[in-house]
């Protein structure tokens, strides 16, 4: 038998010669106490687990919310509180919650521009039309969302609230490129009111 000293409680214990190099603790209790925190083999530098932004419970890495709050967000399942709706709205627009981290709209746009065009791994030489390409950019989507929020998702001409709404440019999209993402140059219209405007599709007056 060989005499050893426990790494946790400093007590003396005896082991056989074959376990001279592997035996470090006198019992399982000392092993579990010593393996917590920085001494744990799975230690990640003190990074705390992400929490659900709605209820505050611990969630897995990469998830936006816990399973219970995610179930509440399903349409028609339960009544949502105003706080729950506001957090879900911010998560969907992407300007506050982003995989459990805090980001601004500017930082998200910057990351999006870093992989656009010829910088993207699926770049095929620019075969997408310029008009369609611009309407798929994050800047245009944020502008469209901001116009709806300003008008409270209500048509400014007939007063229809919700439904199929369009974000219309007051000054034409094609002739005023500098005003395409100006919120003051946008207005919320329903489909019928948008069709009656002079700038709808081919009915453009120069």
Secondary structure as the mmCIF struct_conf table of DSSP 4:
data_model
#
loop_
_struct_conf.conf_type_id
_struct_conf.id
_struct_conf.beg_label_comp_id
_struct_conf.beg_label_asym_id
_struct_conf.beg_label_seq_id
_struct_conf.end_label_comp_id
_struct_conf.end_label_asym_id
_struct_conf.end_label_seq_id
STRN STRN1 UNK A 2 UNK A 5
TURN_TY1_P TURN_TY1_P1 UNK A 7 UNK A 9
STRN STRN2 UNK A 12 UNK A 15
HELX_RH_3T_P HELX_RH_3T_P1 UNK A 17 UNK A 19
TURN_TY1_P TURN_TY1_P2 UNK A 20 UNK A 22
BEND BEND1 UNK A 26 UNK A 27
HELX_RH_AL_P HELX_RH_AL_P1 UNK A 28 UNK A 34
TURN_TY1_P TURN_TY1_P3 UNK A 35 UNK A 35
BEND BEND2 UNK A 36 UNK A 36
HELX_RH_3T_P HELX_RH_3T_P2 UNK A 37 UNK A 39
BEND BEND3 UNK A 40 UNK A 40
TURN_TY1_P TURN_TY1_P4 UNK A 41 UNK A 42
BEND BEND4 UNK A 45 UNK A 46
HELX_LH_PP_P HELX_LH_PP_P1 UNK A 47 UNK A 50
STRN STRN3 UNK A 51 UNK A 51
TURN_TY1_P TURN_TY1_P5 UNK A 53 UNK A 55
STRN STRN4 UNK A 58 UNK A 58
TURN_TY1_P TURN_TY1_P6 UNK A 61 UNK A 62
BEND BEND5 UNK A 64 UNK A 65
HELX_RH_AL_P HELX_RH_AL_P2 UNK A 67 UNK A 72
TURN_TY1_P TURN_TY1_P7 UNK A 73 UNK A 73
BEND BEND6 UNK A 74 UNK A 74
TURN_TY1_P TURN_TY1_P8 UNK A 75 UNK A 77
BEND BEND7 UNK A 78 UNK A 78
HELX_LH_PP_P HELX_LH_PP_P2 UNK A 79 UNK A 81
HELX_RH_AL_P HELX_RH_AL_P3 UNK A 82 UNK A 93
TURN_TY1_P TURN_TY1_P9 UNK A 94 UNK A 94
BEND BEND8 UNK A 95 UNK A 96
STRN STRN5 UNK A 97 UNK A 98
TURN_TY1_P TURN_TY1_P10 UNK A 99 UNK A 100
STRN STRN6 UNK A 101 UNK A 102
HELX_RH_AL_P HELX_RH_AL_P4 UNK A 105 UNK A 113
TURN_TY1_P TURN_TY1_P11 UNK A 114 UNK A 115
BEND BEND9 UNK A 116 UNK A 116
HELX_RH_3T_P HELX_RH_3T_P3 UNK A 117 UNK A 119
BEND BEND10 UNK A 120 UNK A 120
TURN_TY1_P TURN_TY1_P12 UNK A 121 UNK A 122
BEND BEND11 UNK A 125 UNK A 126
BEND BEND12 UNK A 128 UNK A 128
HELX_RH_AL_P HELX_RH_AL_P5 UNK A 130 UNK A 135
TURN_TY1_P TURN_TY1_P13 UNK A 136 UNK A 136
BEND BEND13 UNK A 137 UNK A 137
HELX_RH_AL_P HELX_RH_AL_P6 UNK A 138 UNK A 150
TURN_TY1_P TURN_TY1_P14 UNK A 151 UNK A 153
STRN STRN7 UNK A 154 UNK A 154
TURN_TY1_P TURN_TY1_P15 UNK A 156 UNK A 158
STRN STRN8 UNK A 161 UNK A 161
BEND BEND14 UNK A 162 UNK A 164
STRN STRN9 UNK A 165 UNK A 169
BEND BEND15 UNK A 170 UNK A 171
TURN_TY1_P TURN_TY1_P16 UNK A 173 UNK A 175
HELX_RH_3T_P HELX_RH_3T_P4 UNK A 177 UNK A 179
TURN_TY1_P TURN_TY1_P17 UNK A 180 UNK A 181
HELX_RH_3T_P HELX_RH_3T_P5 UNK A 183 UNK A 185
STRN STRN10 UNK A 186 UNK A 190
HELX_RH_AL_P HELX_RH_AL_P7 UNK A 191 UNK A 195
TURN_TY1_P TURN_TY1_P18 UNK A 196 UNK A 196
BEND BEND16 UNK A 197 UNK A 197
TURN_TY1_P TURN_TY1_P19 UNK A 198 UNK A 199
BEND BEND17 UNK A 200 UNK A 200
TURN_TY1_P TURN_TY1_P20 UNK A 201 UNK A 202
#
